[in-house]
Amino acid sequence: MRLIRTLFIAAAGALAAVGFASAAGEYRKPEPFTFSFDGPFGTFDRGAMQRGFYVYQQICAACHSLEHLAIRHLGQRGGPFHDPAYPNPNDNPVVRAIAAEYIVEDGPDEFGEMFERPGRPSDRFPSPYANEQQGRAANNGAYPPDLSIITRARHYGAPYLRSLMLGYGEEAPDYIDLRPGLYYNPYFPGGLIAMPPQFEDGLLEYADGTEATAEQMAYDLTVFLHWASDPHMEQRKQLGLMVMLYLLILCGLLYATYRQIWRKVEH
Ligand code: HEC
């Protein structure tokens, strides 16, 4: 009797947990998408990274920080503006020009005052808000999260980010209570997001002549932010490949040694 009761309570608990989870976190799976960086040999599309950085700068930087990245990271090996002529990204003129566009708070000076100066490659990307409270106050109480590791910090990573950015515009189902300041986006857990839609065709003009459709911007931005989340991915995959090659050769050598040692032994 006791056993049956325990089993019954356990089953009811499990059902309640499942029901609660699906009610709280109902969302649509991201659209499947193949990126150039997928798979063991995948690499980043450099043009897309550069355009994606431009999208971040022009649109997202108004609300989202990128605080784990320093400006010089853009010019490091594997970065969007890496130039082999400048192994030290601090010397890279493109990176220096990007840094100089920012105004950075520095100090204190000899009078104890903080002052502003043009950015340097060694600076981190300045945040749009002084602190989280200010960020919330500017966005109806919702805090725009830092984007430096966003594709690693979300389930489904890069495809999620792409789908989320393109996921606006559908009619919300009846059971969703669309309050002012919230937008329906089926890819966001719960379906209601405090971020307004960001992309529409032709919103930006790319320097390389690529047509800035919403689709293209979402792709470029996702490539850039995935690089930001995992800046050493290419080197890591290269190293992994070398290690596999080394192990393969070692395997052959060991087998040859084994044959040699046991050559005269009956076994
Ligand atoms: C007007 C301000 C604003 C702009 C501009 C903006 N966002 Fe947001 N974003 C927000 C807010 C507010 C949230 C928090 C939403 C929430 O919690 O409901 C958010 C949340 C997000 C999230 C987190 C979603 C999650 O799963 O938690 C991502 C990713 C994101 N934004 C990406 C971007 C990108 C990429 C851009 C540039 C193309 C951008 N945002 C531009 C305000 C903005």
Residues whose N, C-alpha, C, O or C-beta is under 5 A from the ligand:
A	BS01	HEC	I59 C60 A62 C63 N139 A142 Y143 P144 P145 I150 L192 I193 A194 M195 Q198
